[in-house]
Amino acid sequence: MGLQEILSRFNRLKQLIQDQQTGSPDDLAEELGLSKRQLLNYVNALKNESEDQIIYDRTIKSYRFLNGDEEKTAHL
């Protein structure tokens, strides 16, 4: 897997999270052509590089970024 493909997957992952359109982890892994373990590694890497928190929201069945107000209450 080349660098261009990795960057493309990261960009696609970030866009899907922003749009709250990731679906389940299994669906997302399939969409990106990754194993579930690889997907979790990508999500963790994106969490580490981003100032925003990323969570999986079971009610909408999608990963999403927490907004500022949610971050404050998430740490209580």
N, C-alpha and C positions, 0 to 999 in steps of 0.2 A: 504494500500500500504506500503510495507516494504522498509527499507533503501536501500537494494540491488536493488530493482526495480527502485527507484528514481535515484540512482547513474548510473544505466544502461541507463536510459532515458537521463540523462545529458551527458553521454559519447556518446551515439548515436547522440544526437542533435549536440554536438560539432563536431563530425566527419562529419555529413551531411553539416554543415555550412562550415567547412574547404574545403570540396569537392564541395561546391556550388551546392549541389544536394537536397536542401530542398523542392523545389516546393513551391506552395502557402501556406500561413499559414493554410488554411483549410486542404490541403493535408498533410501537416506536422503533424498537430494535429491528423489526422486519423492514419498516419504512427506510431506515438508514443503512440497511445491509450489514447489521452488526449482531453479535450474540448479545444476550441480555447482560452478561458480565461486562462486555466491552461497552455497552450503552451506559451502564452504571459508572464505569471509569470515565466516560466522556462527561456525564452529568457532574460527577465529582470534580473533574478538572475545570469545568465551566463554573462551578460554585467557587472554587479556589481563585479563579481569575476575575470573578465578578464582584462588584461591591454589593450587589443585590443577593438576597437569599432566594434559593430555589426550593420549592416544595412540590410534592405530588398531592394534588387535591382530589380526593376520592369522589367528591360530589360532582365535579365536572369531568372526572376521569382524564385529567391532564396535568402535566407539570406546569407550574407557573411561577413567576417572580412575585415575591411578597412586596406590597407597596409599603411606604414609610410608616403609616399608621398600624398596619398589621405587624410590622417588625417590632414596634414598641410593645404591643400586647403579647407577642409570641415569646418574649423573654421574661414575662411576669410569672 
